[in-house]
Amino acid sequence: MSFEDQTSRACAVVGLARQYLPATVEFSGQITDNDWRLAGPGLVGGAASIVESVFRLPPPSQTPSAEILTRSLADYVITFAWLAVPDARQDRLNRFEETFYNETEGLDAMYTTEFQGKTQTKPRHSKPGRQPSDRQKLMAHYTKLIKAGTMPAGLLTDEMRSWIEERRAIIDAKPMPVLLDRAFQADEYWVNHSDAVAGNPFANQWVLVFSRYSAVAHATATAASRMAFANEGVLHVGEATEESITSTPYGLATALLGLMLHVAEKSLGWPSEEELDAAFAVAR
């Protein structure tokens, strides 16, 4: 299928999601991150936005960027399906919320240890007149930047710490399992409740998309080599071309959103199977 035809189909599938978004939620008080009325439509809307962005990155020169976005899309879709399992939903939503707190605290602790902790350690001189090491000089420079306000003093505010403490007392949950385990646990339910998932399970999306595109999502030798091609004994480096790119993330991105909408039909009540079939029939 040509890129133009793939774009037409993607627009139809994204347009279908947009028919139901933004969702309206009536509530009293404060709505929290472990509320399915927020998390469900929020993840679908985020995924639709990612697919729109993928198709603004045409091949071949922009394909690596499209792969990076499609990898993130797989995370959204698998996590959505994991959360959407009816009997486990609230427990998993609690873990979904706790994961954000856990990861944020981890980054804050790392920042405090690696930057501020080391910068506050005075160099130990084994001999009089010994000069500070390059690392000690660097840490002293960070200290100056922190004191000047150029670098932050911390990643969590006192207000955020208090909020985390209050929410943890309510949700009392562990963090989410890793993405592959979320895919397995999503498949345990949805393979038996969705023909679309049975034919293309979420664990397969982890393999085909999330795992495969990890090399280009990070600064790796593979990512660099895909920006190069040889021609008549000359190596051309710095741009993705048809010679260096064989990946096709575009159809995968649309398929991922389609799987998400199949799960949304059963967990959010929209869209209908008929609407999905019509969207995927575009440019077939």
N, C-alpha and C positions, 0 to 999 in steps of 0.2 A: 504494500500500500504506500502511495506517495506521501510525502510530508504534508502536502495540502489536504489530502483525504484524511490523514490521521488528525490533522488540526480540526477539520470539520466535525469529526466524531468527538474529539475531546471537548469542543465547544458545546456540543449537544449534551454531553454527560455533565459537564460543569453547569450548563444552563439549567439542567434538570435539578441539580442540587440547589441552585440559586432560587428556584421557584419556591422553595420551602425555607429559605434563609433571608434575612435573619429570623429566627424563631422568637416568639414573644413568650415571656415567662412572668406570670403574676406571682408575687411573693411579698411577704411581710417580714420586716427585719432585714438581716444581712444574708445574702446568698453566699454560700461557701464553695470552695473548690471541689468538695466531695459530693456535690449535687449533680445528678445525672442530667438534669435540665440545663445545666451550664456546660458540663464536660462533654456530653454527647454532641449537641449541635455545634459547640465550639470547635471540637476536633474535626467535624465534617467541614465546617467553614474554612478552617485552616488548611485542610487537605485540598479543597477546591481551589483555594488561592495558590497553593503550590503548583497544581496542575496548570493553572493559567500561566504562571511564571515559566514553567518548563517549556511551554509552546511559544514563548517569546524568545527562546534561545534556539534558533534554527541550526540544523546540521550543515556542514560538519564542524565549523569553527567554534560553535557554542555547545557542542554535544557534551564535553566534559562537565560544564556547569549544569547542564540538564541532568546529567547522571547524579551529581551531588544532591540536587533538589529531589530527584526521584528516590534516592536513598533515604532522605529525611521523610519523604512521603510514606515509605514502607514502615517507618517507626510510628507515624501517626495512625496508619491503617491497622497495623497489628495491635497496637495499644488500645485503639477504639474497640476492636473485636474482642479483646481480652476483657475489657471493662464491661462490655455489653451483655455478657453471659448472665441471664436473669438471676439464677439462684445465688451466684457469687458476687453480684454487682456491687452491693454496698460495701462489703469487705474490701473489694478491689478498688473502689473509689477512695476508701480511706487510705489504702496503700499508695494509690496514685498521688494523693495529697502529701502523705508522709515522705514520699520520694523527693519531692521538691525541697522540703525542709532539710532532709538528710544530705542531699547533694549540695545545697547552698551552704549548710554548716561545714561540710567537708572542704569546700573551696575557701571559705573564710578561714578555717583552721590552717589550711595549707599556706594561704597568703600570710597569716600571722607568723607562722613558723619560718617559712622560707624567706620572707622579707623583713618583717619587724623583729622577729626573734633573733635572726642573725645580725641585724644591724645594731641591736642593743648589746651584743656581745663585744666587749672590748678585746682587741688583739692581745694575745699573750706573747710577750717578748722573751725569748730564751736568752737573748744576749742584749746588753745595752746598745741602743742605737739601731737595732734591727728594724727594717722598714716593713710597713704593712704589706700583705700580699695583695695581688690584683683583686682577688675576691673580696677581701676586707675593704679595699678602696671602693669597689663597686657597691657594697652594702652601705658604706658610709654615704655614698652619693644618693642611694635610695632614701636613706634617713632624711637627708636634706630636702628631697622632693616631697616626702610625706609631711614633714614639718611645714613646708611651704604650701601645702594643699594641692600640689600638682598630681601626686599619687594619693589615693584614699587611705585613711587611717584604718579602715576595715571594710569588709563587704556586707556586714549586717549591722543595722542600726539597733539601738536599744529597744525601739518600738517594735521592730521586726522580731527580735528575740522574745519579747513578751508575748507577741501574737503566737509564735511557734509554741511556746510553753503552754499557752491556753488551749490551742487547738490540739496539741498532743494529748492533753488530759482528756479530751473529748473523743478523739478518733482511736487512740490506743492501738496503733497499727505498725507493722513492719514495712520497710520499703518494698516496692515492686520487685519481682524476679527479673532476671536479665531478659532481653528482648526475645531470644530464641525460646526460652521457657514460656514467655507470654504467648508466643506463636503456638507452641505445643498445646498449652492450656486452652487457647482460643479454639484450636482445631478439635479438641476433645468434645466440644459442644457443637460448633457450627458445621462440622463435616456431616453431622447427623440431622441438621436442621436447615441446611441450605445446599441445594444442588450445585450452585456456583462455587461455593467453598469446597465441596466434596471433589469437584473437578480441578480445583486450583487452590490447594490449602495454603494457609498462612505460613506454615513452615517452609513451603516452597518459595514464597515471596522473600523470606529471610535469605534463602540460598541464592535465588536468581537476582535479587536486587540489593538487599542490605549488605550481604557478605561480598558480592561481586564488586560493588561500587565503593567499597571501603578504601581500596587502593587509590582511587582518584579523589576521594573526599579528604584525604590527608596528603601532606607533602611527602610523597614516596618516589622511589626510582621509577616505578611503573607510571605514575602520574607524569613525570618528566618525559619519559620515553614516548608517551602518546602525543607529545607535542613535537614530534620529530618524524621525518621520513627521508629515505635515501632515494636518490635519482641519479643514475649515471655516475656513480662514484662520489657524489656530493651529498652530504647530510644537511638537511634543512631543519632548523630547530626554532621553536617559538610559536608555532601555530598548528592547531589541529586541522587536518585535511582529510579528504576521502581516503588517502593512502594510509593514514595513521589511525583512523577511527573506523571501527566496524560495529560498534555498539549501537543499539537502537532503544534508548530509554523511553521514547515517546509513547509507543504502544503500551509499554509496561506501566507507565504513569496512568494512562487512561484505564487500563485493566485494574490497577490497584484501587482507583477511586470507585470503579464499578463494584468491586468486592465490598468496599466500605458501604456503599449504598444498598447492597443486598442485605447486609447486616442491619443497616439503619431502618430498612423497611420493617424488619421484625422487632427492632428495639426502640425505634422512635415513631414508627407508624407511617413513614414516608421514605422514599417514593414508592409507587406500586411497581410490581414486577412488569406489568405491561408498559409502564412509562420507561423503565430501564431497557426493556427489549427494543422499544422504539428509538431510544437514544443511541444504542449500540448498532442499530440498523443503518444509521447515517453513514454514507460513503462506503458501505459494505460492497 
